[in-house]
Amino acid sequence: MIKLYKSLLLCFIGAACCAQEAQIRGVITDKENNGAVSYIPVQLFENNKFVKGVVSGQNGDYNFDKLSRGTYTVKVSGVGYELLQIDQITITAKNQHHELNLILLPMVSQLSEVIVKGDIGVTKIEPGKIVYKASDLPVAKGSSVGDMLRLMPSVAMGGPPGVPRDIRYRGLEKSYTLVLIDGKNAGITGNNREVVLNQIPVSAIERIEIIASPGAQYDGDGMNGVVNIILKKNARYGTHGLIMAGINSLGGYNASVQASHKVKSAEFYGAYDRNLVALTDGNSMTETNKVTVLKNGEVSGYQDIFSKESRKIISDNIKLGMRWNLWKGADVRTEYVRGWQKEEKIKTQDTRVLKADQSFGSRTLRTEDQTEDWSFNEYIVQFSQKLSANGKLNLSYNHVDGHYPKPKYQTDQKLSVTREPLDSKPALTNTFENNYDRNDFIQADYSLKRNHIFTFNTGLKYSGRNRENIQIVDKFDYNKNQYITSQSPTNNFSSSEKILAGYAQSVMTKGRLRSEIGIRAEYTDFYNETIEAGYSTKGNYFIPLPSASFIYNLDTTQFLKFSVDRKIRRASFKDLSPFVDSSDVAKIKTGNPLLRPEKAWGFELGYMKTASKWNMGVNLFRRQITGLIQKVLYDVADGVVLEKPDNFNSAYIQGVELIGAVQPLPFWSINGSYSRFGSKLKNENEGGGDAIKDQFNWCAKMISDFTIGKNTFFQVAWNGIGPKVSSQKEEKTLAYWDASISQYLVKKKIMLSVRMMDIFNTNNKQTIEYTTAQTSEKVQDIPGRQVFINLSYSF
């Protein structure tokens, strides 16, 4: 063992010595798409004499080492790019490290190869894509990905106010949007979507892309678009990292440590992040729900429900990975991610029941003590091989498994009108629920760029998704003085989906026109079952998913885009599960294992105009949906309704999006967006319930940036989400302001950031719901105003 330690020490010393040799190194990127340029020749000259040549790595990195003192020239040339030459690079010391990042310009031979983009302030706009960089959003610093997503155009976040849980894009609920990490499916579906997203801190994100009309290379699930979360890449040579810590005024905190070490042919990296959200004591969430009970259209009584909920959420995430250049043109990357989150909730619910004349009927105090102790593991292996000058093969395997136990201890105590206990034997119910996820994704993609006009892409993908949910209910029997277990067979539910997909896509640029035409085909085999004999569903379906988009450059400053595609939306695990949820005394919820996927044709028409100090764009879209999965409400008792999903009806959603930016002064930029949506059932009398779940009417965002001197930045953001209105439900408009100020110190290695979220404490939810059995008016409030202080150090 001592010999091993000595050997490791010698290796470390040797690596350190190598790091002291003079080097010229950096990263090569493409100016048009801001992406890495892989496997392009880089040449080094001294006094016009060739010294050596290298090829950039997969992440665009290159390195000339073991250099002597002198003056050098670096040249980069490759198919499709203009020659780049950097002269007068002087090495004056033996241990000098010269960082030289290079940006290549595409070789433009015709107008169609000019990509029109809008790039002012925060928002980066390009055909079919909106991009936000994490570094441009200090108002989200020190939070998870949800706080960054809620600032993006046409986006709202689910969950309680101030606790962004899941993305709602273009007015539709979460399952209509496909969420990817680095372009790959990371098991962000079903129960683990919220957990995985909560684990990703803004400090680990490079940018987020929203693709409204994804092509054939993306899964068919993205009916309403794709959100692609791009994590930071550690592409610089040597040892680098980030240390960050922060606190907030409600007693929460965040901490992050990221580090990477890169040598010529390998890279090692790791990160650990922790976040605490504390909504306890005086900062707990409250909910007031006033229910009017109806019978035959007449008022038969009232329910006055007041709830108070305390939450404490601790999230941890660790990531370890490596990337290795196996041989020329070949890279392999392995990564392991583990996340775990513990959410402790204590809720009290005081329900007063009044008769029609408002005289006292009954009163119940319910106490719920629930812990959601979630964890997941992700294993990633990716291999890429450049097969020719313009051909590349990518192979990847992702495995994600999750475990989500949710024990809940519930007490129901009957009270008098003055809130005194009526007996010493309250109803005691313990619920033990466990969720298990197992996801496997195997994918192969091949891309061949024949010339500057034509590119061909093709690939195969296998997705295996398995979920299991088990629920056991224990009720205390005072006669036997013990808990009696009642385990309904339908409360042991499992779901399995095996999806085999293939796609082919051609990308062609000719004249002013750029086209992407593709076809994706997906075959799905599914099986749902409970332990109850004969209670199972199985089947399969095949669906072709064509897509096409056309971009026409009117000139170098403006373009038109039209796209059409076909997508599906599979039922979520919660919608499939036949579990009965009676936690809400006025609404019982259950799923439906017989659900089938929705299908939709999507149409997009967009225009954008750019100038040096402003840009603006408009987008029209429509989704024509059949087999709509709809929440149907049934009256089951006085004041009680049952909510169950079914494939009722067909519907459409359509909308318009306006987005733009202006830079009125060199130190001031404003980005803004306004979106309006609407949906309608083909037959409004069929099924009842919401036309399309959680569909809000409009969305508006504004972000204003001020640069004060060289190292001080001020940002203010306004967020407005219009009402959700249907025949049975209305959720009032939400609007709130955020602001931050950031100061760079010590050559921008240290940054101090102070931000305030929900400045005027207006982020609360107000909901009105109507059925034939009741009318409900609910207000959900939380101390939204929080002050965050963050300090980070980059090395």
C-alpha positions in Angstrom: 0.0 0.0 0.0 2.9 2.4 0.8 4.4 1.6 -2.6 1.0 2.5 -4.2 0.9 5.8 -2.4 4.4 6.6 -3.5 3.6 5.8 -7.1 0.5 8.0 -7.0 2.6 10.8 -5.4 5.2 10.5 -8.2 2.5 10.6 -10.8 1.0 13.7 -9.3 4.4 15.4 -9.1 5.1 14.4 -12.7 1.7 15.9 -13.8 2.5 19.1 -11.9 5.8 19.3 -13.5 4.3 18.9 -17.0 1.8 21.6 -16.1 4.7 24.0 -15.7 5.9 23.7 -19.3 5.1 26.6 -21.7 1.9 26.1 -23.5 -0.5 27.7 -26.0 -3.9 26.3 -25.5 -7.6 27.2 -25.7 -11.0 26.3 -27.1 -12.3 26.7 -30.7 -15.9 27.7 -31.2 -18.2 28.6 -34.1 -19.3 32.2 -34.1 -22.7 31.4 -35.6 -23.9 28.7 -33.2 -21.5 29.3 -30.2 -20.7 25.6 -30.2 -17.4 23.8 -30.1 -15.6 23.0 -33.4 -14.4 19.4 -33.0 -11.5 17.7 -34.9 -10.3 20.7 -36.9 -6.6 21.0 -37.8 -4.6 23.6 -35.8 -1.1 24.5 -36.9 1.8 26.3 -35.1 4.5 28.3 -36.8 7.6 30.2 -35.6 9.1 32.7 -37.9 7.0 31.3 -40.8 8.4 27.8 -40.2 6.0 25.0 -39.3 6.6 23.7 -35.8 3.8 21.2 -35.1 0.1 20.5 -35.7 -2.7 19.1 -33.6 -6.4 18.4 -34.1 -9.0 19.9 -31.7 -10.8 17.6 -29.3 -14.5 16.8 -29.1 -15.1 19.9 -27.0 -13.1 22.1 -29.4 -10.0 22.1 -27.1 -6.4 22.2 -28.4 -3.0 22.4 -26.8 0.6 23.0 -27.9 3.0 22.1 -25.1 6.7 21.9 -24.4 7.3 25.2 -26.1 10.5 27.2 -25.9 10.8 31.0 -25.7 9.8 32.7 -29.0 7.1 34.4 -31.1 4.5 32.1 -32.7 1.7 32.1 -35.1 -1.4 29.9 -34.9 -3.5 29.0 -38.0 -6.8 27.2 -38.1 -8.5 26.0 -41.3 -11.2 23.5 -42.1 -14.0 22.7 -44.5 -16.7 25.3 -44.3 -14.7 27.9 -42.3 -12.6 30.9 -43.2 -8.9 30.7 -42.4 -8.1 32.1 -39.0 -4.5 33.3 -38.3 -3.3 34.8 -35.0 0.2 36.3 -35.1 2.6 37.7 -32.5 2.0 35.1 -29.7 5.0 35.6 -27.5 6.3 33.0 -25.0 8.8 34.7 -22.6 8.9 32.2 -19.7 9.5 28.5 -19.4 6.3 28.0 -17.4 4.0 30.4 -19.3 0.5 29.3 -20.1 -1.0 31.3 -23.0 -4.8 31.0 -23.1 -5.9 31.5 -26.7 -9.6 30.9 -27.4 -10.4 31.0 -31.1 -13.7 31.9 -32.9 -14.2 30.7 -36.4 -16.4 32.3 -39.1 -18.3 30.1 -41.5 -17.2 30.4 -45.1 -20.1 32.3 -46.6 -20.5 31.7 -50.3 -24.2 32.6 -50.5 -26.8 34.5 -48.6 -28.5 31.4 -47.3 -25.6 30.5 -45.1 -26.0 33.7 -43.0 -28.0 32.8 -39.9 -30.0 35.7 -38.7 -29.9 36.0 -34.9 -31.0 38.4 -32.2 -28.5 38.9 -29.5 -29.1 41.8 -27.1 -29.0 41.5 -23.4 -30.3 38.3 -21.9 -32.3 36.8 -24.8 -30.6 35.0 -27.7 -33.0 34.4 -30.6 -32.4 32.2 -33.7 -34.7 30.4 -36.0 -36.9 28.0 -34.0 -34.9 28.5 -30.8 -34.7 30.8 -27.8 -31.6 30.7 -25.6 -31.0 32.1 -22.1 -27.5 31.9 -20.6 -27.2 31.3 -16.8 -24.4 33.9 -16.6 -26.9 36.5 -17.9 -29.4 35.9 -15.1 -28.1 37.0 -11.7 -31.8 37.3 -10.6 -31.7 33.5 -10.5 -28.3 33.0 -8.9 -28.2 30.7 -5.9 -31.3 28.8 -6.9 -32.3 25.7 -8.9 -33.1 25.4 -12.6 -36.8 26.3 -11.8 -35.9 29.9 -10.9 -34.1 30.3 -14.3 -36.9 28.7 -16.3 -39.6 30.9 -14.9 -37.9 34.0 -16.5 -38.1 32.6 -20.0 -40.7 33.6 -22.6 -44.0 31.7 -22.6 -43.0 29.7 -19.4 -44.8 29.4 -16.1 -43.7 27.1 -13.2 -45.9 24.7 -11.3 -45.9 24.2 -7.5 -46.7 26.5 -4.6 -45.9 30.2 -5.0 -42.1 30.7 -4.5 -41.3 27.0 -4.9 -41.0 26.5 -8.7 -41.6 22.8 -9.3 -42.2 22.0 -13.0 -42.4 23.8 -16.3 -45.6 24.9 -18.0 -44.8 26.1 -21.5 -47.3 27.9 -23.8 -50.1 27.6 -21.3 -50.0 23.8 -21.0 -49.2 21.5 -18.1 -45.8 19.8 -17.7 -46.3 16.5 -19.6 -46.8 18.4 -22.9 -43.1 19.5 -22.8 -40.1 17.3 -23.3 -37.2 18.1 -20.9 -33.7 17.1 -21.9 -30.2 17.5 -20.3 -27.4 18.1 -22.8 -29.8 16.9 -25.6 -30.4 13.5 -23.9 -33.3 12.0 -22.2 -32.2 11.7 -18.5 -35.4 10.0 -17.2 -37.1 13.3 -16.6 -40.6 11.9 -16.7 -43.2 10.8 -14.2 -42.5 11.1 -10.5 -38.8 12.0 -10.8 -39.1 15.0 -13.0 -39.4 17.5 -10.1 -36.6 15.7 -8.2 -34.1 15.8 -11.0 -34.8 19.4 -11.9 -34.6 20.5 -8.3 -31.1 19.0 -8.1 -29.6 21.2 -10.8 -28.3 24.5 -9.5 -28.1 27.5 -11.8 -24.3 27.6 -11.1 -24.0 24.3 -13.1 -25.9 25.5 -16.1 -24.4 26.9 -19.2 -27.7 27.8 -21.0 -31.2 26.7 -21.5 -32.7 26.3 -25.0 -36.4 26.2 -25.9 -37.2 24.6 -29.2 -40.8 25.2 -30.2 -41.0 22.8 -33.1 -38.4 20.0 -32.6 -37.3 17.9 -35.6 -37.3 14.2 -36.1 -34.1 13.6 -34.0 -36.2 14.4 -30.8 -38.5 12.0 -29.0 -42.2 12.2 -30.1 -43.3 13.2 -26.6 -42.4 16.9 -27.2 -45.9 17.8 -28.4 -45.5 21.4 -27.1 -41.8 21.7 -27.6 -38.4 20.8 -26.1 -36.6 22.4 -23.2 -32.9 21.5 -23.4 -30.8 22.2 -20.3 -27.1 22.5 -21.3 -24.7 22.0 -18.4 -21.3 23.6 -18.2 -18.4 21.9 -20.0 -15.0 21.8 -18.5 -13.0 22.4 -21.6 -10.0 24.4 -20.3 -6.6 22.8 -19.6 -5.2 22.7 -16.1 -7.2 22.7 -12.9 -10.2 25.0 -12.6 -13.3 25.3 -10.5 -15.9 27.3 -8.6 -16.8 27.6 -5.0 -20.1 29.3 -4.1 -22.1 29.8 -1.0 -25.2 31.8 -0.2 -28.0 32.4 2.4 -31.5 33.8 2.2 -33.7 35.8 4.6 -36.1 32.8 5.3 -33.3 30.6 6.8 -32.4 28.8 3.6 -28.9 28.4 2.1 -27.1 27.0 -0.9 -23.5 25.8 -1.5 -21.7 24.5 -4.5 -18.2 23.1 -5.2 -17.2 22.4 -8.8 -13.7 21.3 -10.0 -12.1 19.9 -13.1 -8.6 18.8 -14.2 -7.7 18.6 -17.9 -4.6 17.2 -19.5 -3.9 16.6 -23.2 -6.0 13.5 -23.7 -8.2 13.3 -20.6 -10.5 15.3 -18.4 -11.7 14.6 -14.9 -14.5 16.6 -13.2 -16.8 16.6 -10.2 -19.3 18.7 -8.4 -21.3 18.8 -5.2 -24.3 21.0 -4.6 -26.6 21.5 -1.6 -29.7 23.6 -1.2 -32.1 24.2 1.7 -35.5 25.8 1.3 -37.1 26.6 4.6 -40.7 27.6 4.8 -41.4 27.0 8.5 -42.9 28.7 11.5 -44.0 32.3 10.6 -43.0 31.7 7.0 -45.3 28.7 6.4 -47.7 28.5 3.5 -51.4 29.1 4.3 -54.5 28.2 2.3 -58.0 29.4 2.7 -60.8 27.5 0.9 -64.4 28.6 1.1 -66.8 26.0 -0.3 -70.5 26.4 -1.1 -72.2 23.0 -1.2 -75.0 22.7 -3.8 -77.8 20.2 -4.2 -80.2 20.4 -7.2 -78.9 23.9 -7.8 -79.7 25.1 -4.3 -77.3 25.9 -1.5 -77.3 23.0 1.0 -74.4 24.0 3.2 -70.9 25.6 3.5 -67.4 24.4 4.2 -64.7 26.8 5.6 -61.3 25.2 5.3 -58.1 26.8 6.6 -54.8 25.0 6.1 -51.3 25.9 7.3 -48.3 24.0 5.8 -44.7 24.0 6.9 -42.0 22.8 4.4 -38.3 22.1 4.8 -36.6 20.9 1.6 -33.0 19.7 1.6 -31.5 18.8 -1.8 -28.1 17.3 -2.5 -26.4 16.4 -5.7 -23.1 14.9 -6.6 -21.6 14.4 -10.0 -18.4 12.6 -11.0 -17.2 12.2 -14.6 -14.3 11.7 -17.0 -13.7 12.1 -20.7 -10.9 10.4 -22.6 -9.5 10.7 -26.1 -9.1 7.1 -27.0 -7.5 7.6 -30.4 -7.7 10.1 -33.2 -11.3 11.2 -33.7 -12.6 9.0 -30.8 -13.9 10.1 -27.4 -15.5 8.3 -24.5 -17.3 10.0 -21.6 -18.6 8.4 -18.4 -20.5 10.1 -15.7 -22.3 9.2 -12.5 -24.9 11.5 -10.8 -26.6 10.9 -7.5 -29.3 13.2 -6.2 -31.3 13.0 -3.0 -33.9 15.2 -1.6 -35.8 15.2 1.7 -38.9 17.2 2.0 -40.6 17.4 5.4 -44.2 18.7 5.4 -46.4 19.3 8.4 -49.9 20.4 7.5 -52.9 21.3 9.7 -56.4 21.6 8.1 -59.3 23.1 10.1 -62.6 22.3 8.3 -65.8 23.9 9.6 -69.1 22.6 8.1 -72.1 24.9 8.2 -75.7 24.2 7.4 -77.6 26.1 4.7 -78.8 28.7 7.3 -75.1 29.0 8.3 -75.6 27.3 11.7 -72.9 25.0 13.0 -72.8 21.5 11.6 -69.4 20.0 12.5 -65.7 20.7 12.8 -62.7 18.6 12.1 -59.0 19.3 12.6 -56.7 17.2 10.4 -53.0 17.0 11.0 -50.7 15.6 8.4 -47.0 14.8 9.0 -45.4 13.7 5.7 -41.8 13.1 4.6 -40.9 12.6 1.0 -37.4 11.1 0.9 -36.5 10.9 -2.7 -33.2 9.8 -4.4 -32.0 8.9 -7.9 -28.9 7.6 -9.6 -27.9 8.2 -13.2 -25.2 6.4 -15.1 -24.0 7.8 -18.5 -21.7 6.3 -21.1 -21.2 8.1 -24.4 -18.8 7.3 -27.3 -18.2 9.3 -30.4 -16.1 8.5 -33.4 -15.4 10.7 -36.4 -15.7 8.3 -39.4 -14.7 10.7 -42.1 -13.9 14.3 -42.7 -17.6 15.1 -42.4 -19.2 12.0 -40.8 -19.6 11.3 -37.1 -21.1 8.4 -35.1 -22.4 8.9 -31.5 -23.4 6.1 -29.2 -24.9 6.6 -25.7 -26.4 4.7 -22.8 -28.2 6.3 -19.9 -29.7 4.5 -16.9 -31.7 6.4 -14.3 -33.3 4.7 -11.3 -35.3 6.5 -8.6 -36.8 5.6 -5.2 -39.5 7.8 -3.7 -40.9 6.7 -0.3 -43.6 9.0 1.1 -44.8 8.0 4.6 -47.7 10.2 5.9 -49.2 10.2 9.4 -52.7 11.7 9.6 -54.9 12.5 12.5 -58.6 13.6 12.2 -60.0 15.1 15.4 -63.7 16.0 15.8 -64.0 19.5 17.4 -66.7 21.6 19.0 -67.7 25.0 17.7 -65.2 26.5 20.1 -62.4 24.1 18.8 -62.5 21.8 21.8 -62.0 18.0 21.2 -65.3 16.1 21.3 -63.7 12.8 22.2 -60.3 11.3 23.1 -60.2 8.9 20.1 -59.3 10.8 17.0 -59.1 8.9 13.7 -55.5 7.8 13.1 -54.4 6.9 9.6 -50.9 6.1 8.4 -50.2 5.9 4.7 -47.0 4.3 3.4 -46.4 4.9 -0.3 -43.3 3.9 -2.3 -42.5 4.8 -5.9 -39.8 3.1 -8.0 -38.5 4.2 -11.4 -36.2 2.4 -13.7 -35.3 4.0 -17.0 -32.9 2.8 -19.7 -32.0 4.7 -22.9 -29.8 3.4 -25.7 -29.2 5.6 -28.7 -27.1 5.7 -31.8 -26.9 8.7 -34.1 -25.0 9.2 -37.3 -24.5 12.6 -39.1 -22.9 13.1 -42.5 -22.3 16.5 -44.0 -21.9 15.9 -47.7 -21.1 19.5 -48.6 -22.1 23.0 -47.6 -25.6 22.4 -49.1 -26.7 18.9 -47.8 -26.4 17.2 -44.4 -28.0 13.8 -43.6 -28.8 12.6 -40.0 -30.2 9.3 -38.9 -30.5 7.3 -35.7 -32.1 4.6 -33.6 -33.2 4.7 -30.0 -34.5 2.2 -27.4 -36.3 3.5 -24.3 -37.3 1.2 -21.4 -39.4 2.9 -18.8 -40.6 1.0 -15.8 -42.5 2.4 -12.8 -44.0 0.8 -9.7 -46.2 2.4 -7.0 -47.1 0.6 -3.8 -49.4 2.0 -1.1 -50.4 0.6 2.3 -52.9 2.2 4.6 -53.0 1.6 8.4 -56.0 2.7 10.4 -56.0 2.5 14.2 -58.7 0.3 15.8 -59.4 1.5 19.3 -61.3 -1.7 20.1 -58.3 -3.9 19.3 -55.8 -1.2 20.4 -53.7 -1.7 17.2 -53.4 -0.5 13.6 -55.2 -2.5 11.0 -53.6 -2.7 7.6 -55.8 -2.2 4.5 -54.0 -2.7 1.3 -56.2 -2.3 -1.8 -55.1 -4.4 -4.7 -55.5 -1.4 -7.0 -52.9 0.5 -4.8 -50.1 -1.8 -6.0 -49.7 -0.5 -9.5 -46.9 -1.0 -12.1 -46.4 0.4 -15.6 -44.0 -0.6 -18.3 -43.2 1.0 -21.7 -40.7 -0.3 -24.3 -40.2 2.2 -27.1 -38.2 1.5 -30.2 -37.7 4.6 -32.5 -35.8 5.4 -35.7 -35.5 8.6 -37.6 -34.0 10.0 -40.8 -33.6 13.7 -41.5 -32.2 15.8 -44.4 -30.9 19.4 -44.0 -30.5 21.3 -47.2 -29.4 24.9 -47.8 -29.9 26.3 -51.3 -30.3 29.9 -52.3 -32.1 31.8 -49.6 -33.9 28.7 -48.4 -32.9 26.2 -45.6 -35.1 23.1 -45.1 -35.1 20.3 -42.6 -37.3 17.4 -43.6 -37.5 14.3 -41.5 -39.5 11.3 -40.4 -39.5 9.5 -37.0 -41.3 6.2 -36.3 -42.0 4.9 -32.8 -43.2 1.5 -31.8 -44.5 1.2 -28.2 -45.3 -1.9 -26.2 -46.9 -1.2 -22.9 -48.2 -3.2 -19.9 -50.0 -1.9 -16.8 -51.2 -4.0 -13.9 -52.2 -4.2 -10.3 -52.0 -7.3 -8.1 -55.7 -7.8 -8.4 -56.4 -10.8 -10.6 -57.3 -9.9 -14.2 -56.8 -6.1 -13.6 -54.3 -5.4 -16.3 -54.0 -3.7 -19.6 -51.5 -4.3 -22.3 -51.0 -3.5 -26.0 -48.9 -1.8 -28.5 -49.1 1.0 -31.1 -47.0 2.3 -34.0 -47.0 5.9 -35.1 -45.1 7.7 -37.8 -44.1 11.3 -36.9 -43.2 13.4 -39.9 -41.7 16.9 -39.5 -40.6 19.7 -41.8 -39.3 23.2 -41.3 -38.4 25.9 -43.8 -36.4 29.1 -43.2 -36.3 31.8 -45.8 -33.8 34.6 -45.4 -35.3 37.8 -46.7 -31.9 39.4 -46.3 -29.1 39.3 -43.7 -31.3 40.9 -41.0 -34.6 39.1 -41.3 -36.2 35.7 -41.9 -39.4 33.8 -42.2 -39.9 30.3 -40.8 -42.7 27.8 -41.3 -42.8 24.3 -39.7 -45.2 21.4 -39.3 -44.8 18.3 -37.3 -46.7 15.4 -35.6 -46.2 14.6 -32.0 -47.8 12.6 -29.2 -48.3 13.0 -25.5 -48.2 9.8 -23.4 -50.3 9.6 -20.2 -48.3 10.3 -17.1 -47.9 7.6 -14.5 -50.1 9.5 -12.1 -52.9 9.7 -14.7 -52.6 5.9 -15.3 -52.5 4.9 -11.6 -55.9 3.8 -10.2 -54.9 5.0 -6.7 -57.6 6.9 -4.9 -56.4 10.2 -3.4 -58.9 11.5 -0.8 -56.6 14.0 0.9 -58.9 16.8 -0.3 -62.2 16.4 1.6 -64.1 18.0 -1.3 -62.4 16.3 -4.3 -61.4 12.7 -4.7 -58.8 11.9 -7.4 -58.0 8.7 -9.2 -56.2 7.7 -12.4 -57.2 5.5 -15.4 -55.0 2.6 -16.6 -56.9 2.5 -19.9 -55.6 5.9 -21.1 -54.1 6.1 -24.6 -51.7 8.8 -25.9 -52.9 12.0 -27.4 -51.8 12.8 -30.9 -51.4 16.3 -32.4 -50.4 18.1 -35.6 -48.4 21.2 -34.9 -48.0 24.3 -37.1 -45.6 27.3 -36.6 -45.1 30.5 -38.5 -42.5 32.9 -37.4 -40.7 36.2 -38.4 -37.7 38.0 -37.0 -36.0 41.2 -37.7 -32.6 42.3 -36.2 -30.7 45.5 -36.1 -27.6 46.7 -34.2 -29.6 48.2 -31.3 -32.8 46.2 -31.4 -34.5 43.1 -32.5 -38.1 41.8 -32.6 -39.9 38.6 -33.6 -43.4 37.2 -33.8 -44.5 33.6 -33.8 -47.9 32.1 -34.5 -48.6 28.5 -33.5 -51.4 25.9 -33.4 -51.7 22.4 -32.0 -54.6 20.2 -33.3 -55.1 17.5 -30.7 -57.1 14.2 -30.9 -57.7 11.7 -28.1 -57.4 14.5 -25.5 -56.6 13.2 -22.0 -59.1 15.2 -20.0 -59.9 15.6 -16.3 -63.5 14.6 -15.9 -65.5 15.6 -12.8 -68.3 13.4 -11.4 -70.6 14.2 -8.5 -70.4 11.4 -5.9 -71.9 12.9 -2.8 -73.1 16.2 -1.4 -70.2 18.6 -1.6 -67.8 15.9 -3.0 -66.7 15.3 -6.6 -64.5 12.6 -8.2 -61.8 13.7 -10.7 -60.7 11.0 -13.2 -58.9 11.4 -16.6 -60.2 9.9 -19.8 -59.5 10.1 -23.6 -62.4 12.5 -24.4 -62.9 14.7 -27.3 -60.5 16.6 -29.5 -59.2 20.2 -29.1 -56.9 22.8 -30.3 -54.6 25.3 -28.7 -53.2 28.3 -30.5 -51.4 31.4 -29.7 -49.2 34.3 -30.6 -45.8 35.1 -29.2 -44.0 38.5 -29.4 -40.4 38.9 -28.3 -37.9 41.6 -28.6 -35.0 43.6 -27.2 -33.6 47.1 -27.3 -30.4 48.8 -26.2 -31.3 52.4 -25.7 -27.9 53.2 -24.1 -24.6 51.5 -24.1 -25.0 50.5 -20.5 -28.7 49.6 -20.6 -30.6 46.8 -22.4 -34.3 45.7 -22.1 -35.6 42.3 -23.1 -39.3 41.6 -23.2 -41.9 39.1 -24.4 -45.7 38.8 -24.5 -47.6 35.6 -25.3 -51.3 34.9 -25.6 -52.9 31.5 -25.7 -56.3 30.0 -26.2 -57.8 26.5 -26.4 -61.2 25.0 -27.3 -62.8 21.6 -27.2 -64.4 20.4 -30.4 -67.5 19.5 -28.3 -67.7 21.5 -25.1 -70.5 19.3 -23.7 -68.5 16.1 -23.9 -66.6 15.1 -20.8 -66.7 18.4 -18.8 -63.7 19.6 -16.9 -60.9 21.7 -18.2 -60.4 21.8 -22.0 -56.6 21.4 -21.6 -55.3 21.1 -18.1 -53.5 24.2 -16.5 -53.9 26.2 -19.7 -53.2 29.9 -18.8 -54.3 32.8 -21.1 -51.2 35.0 -21.4 -47.7 35.3 -20.2 -45.4 38.4 -20.1 -41.8 38.9 -19.1 -39.4 41.9 -18.9 -35.8 41.8 -17.9 -33.8 45.1 -17.7 -30.0 45.2 -17.4 -27.8 48.0 -16.3 -24.0 48.0 -16.3 -22.5 50.4 -13.7 -18.8 50.9 -14.5 -16.8 47.8 -15.4 -17.6 45.4 -12.6 -21.1 46.2 -11.2 -24.3 45.0 -12.8 -28.0 45.6 -11.8 -30.9 43.5 -13.1 -34.6 43.8 -12.6 -37.2 41.3 -13.8 -41.0 41.4 -14.0 -43.0 38.2 -14.5 -46.8 38.1 -15.2 -48.9 34.9 -15.8 -52.4 35.5 -17.0 -55.5 33.7 -15.6 -56.4 30.1 -16.2 -60.0 30.1 -17.2 -62.3 27.3 -18.2 -65.9 26.4 -17.8 -65.2 25.0 -14.3 -62.1 26.6 -13.0 -60.4 30.0 -12.9 -57.0 30.8 -11.5 -56.3 34.5 -11.0 -53.4 36.4 -12.6 -49.9 36.2 -10.9 -47.4 39.1 -11.2 -44.2 39.8 -9.3 -40.9 41.6 -9.4 -37.3 40.4 -8.8 -34.1 42.3 -8.7 -30.4 41.7 -8.2 -27.1 43.6 -8.0 -23.7 41.9 -8.7 -20.2 43.1 -8.0 -17.0 41.5 -9.5 -13.8 41.6 -7.5 -10.2 40.5 -7.9 -10.0 40.4 -11.7 -13.5 38.9 -11.8 -12.5 35.8 -9.9 -14.8 36.8 -7.0 -18.5 37.8 -7.4 -20.8 39.1 -4.7 -24.5 39.0 -5.6 -27.5 40.3 -3.7 -31.0 39.6 -5.0 -34.5 40.0 -3.9 -37.2 37.7 -5.1 -40.9 38.8 -5.2 -40.1 42.4 -4.0 -43.7 43.4 -3.3 -44.8 39.9 -2.0 -47.5 39.5 -4.6 -46.8 35.9 -5.7 -49.9 34.1 -4.4 -52.5 31.9 -6.1 -56.2 32.5 -6.1 -58.5 29.8 -7.6 -62.2 29.6 -8.1 -63.7 26.2 -9.1 -67.3 25.4 -10.1 -69.1 22.1 -10.3 -72.8 21.0 -10.0 -71.9 19.8 -6.4 -70.0 22.8 -5.1 -68.3 26.2 -5.7 -64.8 26.6 -4.2 -62.8 29.8 -3.7 -59.2 29.1 -2.7 -56.3 31.5 -1.8 -52.8 30.0 -1.4 -50.3 32.4 0.1 -46.7 32.2 1.0 -44.1 34.7 2.2 -42.6 35.1 -1.3 -40.3 38.0 -0.6 -36.8 36.7 0.0 -33.3 38.2 0.0 -30.4 36.1 -1.2 -26.7 36.8 -0.7 -24.3 34.8 -2.7 -20.5 34.8 -2.9 -18.6 32.8 -5.5 -14.9 32.3 -6.3 -13.6 31.0 -9.6 -10.2 29.5 -10.0 
